Amino acid sequence: MKFPIQLLLSVFLVLILVTLVHAQPGLPSAPSQAPIDGGLSLLAAAGGAYAIKKLRDKNKSEEEDIDL
C-alpha cells in the first residue's frame, strides 16, 4: 500500500505544528531589582519624627487640660 506523498507531508506538518503550538515559553530573565537606599530611609525617619512630635503635642495638650 502506497501512501501519497501529500498525505504523508500533511500528517508530518500537522504533528510539527501541534508540537509548536503546545510548546511552553522559555524561562524568564532575572528581574531587575532596585536597591533600597537613602530615600526610603529618610522617608521612614521623617515619618518617625512626625509621629513623635504628634505624640508629644497630644501629651502636652492633655496635661494643659488637666491643669485647668
SULZIVEN-V492500 format. One record per pair of residues at least 24 apart in sequence whose ideal C-beta (glycine too) atoms are under 8 Angstrom apart, sorted by sequence separation. I is the first residue (numbers start at 0). J is the second residue. If there is no record, write none. Layout:
BEGIN
((I:J) (I:J))
END
This chain:
BEGIN
none
END
